[in-house]
Amino acid sequence: MSRSLLLRAARSVRLRSTVERVPVTRKLVARYVAGTEEQDATRVSGELVSEGMTVTVDFLGEDTLDRQQAASVADSYVSLLDALHQSGLSSAVEVSLKLSALGQALPADGEAIALEHARKVCDAARRAGTTVTLDMEDHTTTDSTLGILQQLRLDFPETGAVLQAYLRRTEADCRDLAYEGSRVRLCKGAYNEPPGVAYTDPREVDRAYVRCAKILLAGPGYPMLATHDPRLVEITGSLAAKYRREQGSYEYQMLYGVRPEEQRRLVRAGERMRVYVPYGEDWYGYLVRRLAERPANMLLFVRSVASKR
Ligand SMILES: Cc1cc2nc3c(=O)[nH]c(=O)nc-3n(C[C@H](O)[C@H](O)[C@H](O)COP(=O)(O)OP(=O)(O)OC[C@H]3O[C@@H](n4cnc5c(N)ncnc54)[C@H](O)[C@@H]3O)c2cc1C
């Protein structure tokens, strides 16, 4: 199954309801997702923090066109932040937000609604002593998301941005966002984008990632290098040395369940390592994007569905 077919599957409502009914997906889900409940997220965060990691927690869900659902996602984040605070974890654990889950795509006033909800979450994060990062979704939302980021940063300058190296525009966005205090996560990008806006050759994406990492690491902001790619992790280390970055003035980020040994190795080497921990019922789109990144996982999945259905 090709990557682009899988990524289309991530948005298919029919396939989603079929897959969600198959119990054998659970094992694969457990590899990448902390669990369905808030306490699963706090438990897994606690385990990672005790191993010297920092964490960003994502309450799974995206693309809502339901106002109440958008409001309830914001409430879930507020409750999560309170729980993290009460467990004494919030100095090491922040949250990642998808604006589409907060109503960004609602007709007419979606952006205003998403901004209002995001403010509420940022406010709760500040009370808990931590931060929020705005995940980046497909390219049709980039301008809107960066616009909302700008608005949020007026009151919450600590809000993190995400830029995707596969988008042709991203070097310019890196230059715009490489300023003092600006937290920017750089990832390759996880959506199925057309060649007009994105590099589609993986080698071109890697080269773009390095160009963007150079801009961020050379600047005065706080770069968050999100990749599992061994070559890019190594290049990031060399660039950090070249630009005389001290450990802790930038960080590595990886997904929960992906290359956990490498995550521990970086911690042992004195690096700041943040693990992205998703939780919640709505794991379908997230799981399919992870499968698209690793054909071997897809085979595992198909085999388990075929044998235990
Ligand atoms: C912390 C974090 C936050 C992210 N936030 C966003 C976001 O907001 N928006 C967005 O579009 N994308 C986001 N991504 C996803 C990102 O864009 C990539 O799709 C994903 O990280 C895979 O790219 P890679 O850099 O790891 O390189 P790849 O070339 O995909 O992978 C390199 C190597 O890593 C290992 N690997 C990668 N993925 C897997 C996997 N699923 N299972 C097992 N091994 C794997 C394999 O060994 C692989 O050879 C995020 C990624 C991370 C780590």
The ligand as a Gaussian input file, in Angstrom:
#p B3LYP/6-31G(d) Opt

LIG

0 1
 C        7.644000      15.300000      18.190000
 C        7.058000      15.272000      16.826000
 C        6.027000      16.122000      16.505000
 C        5.490000      16.140000      15.216000
 N        4.534000      17.063000      14.899000
 C        4.103000      17.142000      13.621000
 C        3.216000      18.165000      13.198000
 O        2.791000      19.021000      13.974000
 N        2.830000      18.178000      11.898000
 C        3.289000      17.250000      10.994000
 O        2.935000      17.322000       9.815000
 N        4.107000      16.253000      11.378000
 C        4.529000      16.178000      12.648000
 N        5.396000      15.177000      13.001000
 C        5.633000      14.037000      12.084000
 C        6.777000      14.315000      11.127000
 O        6.400000      15.320000      10.231000
 C        7.138000      13.049000      10.360000
 O        6.035000      12.594000       9.641000
 C        7.638000      11.911000      11.224000
 O        8.389000      12.386000      12.298000
 C        8.524000      10.962000      10.413000
 O        9.622000      11.652000       9.891000
 P       11.135000      11.425000      10.405000
 O       11.772000      12.775000      10.468000
 O       11.139000      10.680000      11.657000
 O       11.853000      10.678000       9.228000
 P       11.509000       9.346000       8.437000
 O       12.365000       9.418000       7.230000
 O       10.042000       9.169000       8.260000
 O       12.009000       8.212000       9.419000
 C       13.363000       8.026000       9.738000
 C       13.502000       6.736000      10.516000
 O       12.811000       6.844000      11.755000
 C       12.159000       5.630000      12.079000
 N       10.701000       5.847000      12.059000
 C       10.047000       6.924000      11.559000
 N        8.722000       6.812000      11.757000
 C        8.531000       5.623000      12.354000
 C        7.378000       4.945000      12.831000
 N        6.164000       5.457000      12.685000
 N        7.533000       3.745000      13.429000
 C        8.762000       3.209000      13.594000
 N        9.902000       3.823000      13.173000
 C        9.794000       5.003000      12.559000
 C       12.584000       4.644000      11.043000
 O       13.762000       4.017000      11.478000
 C       12.879000       5.515000       9.850000
 O       13.756000       4.924000       8.948000
 C        5.973000      15.194000      14.257000
 C        7.026000      14.343000      14.579000
 C        7.579000      14.373000      15.829000
 C        8.737000      13.475000      16.126000

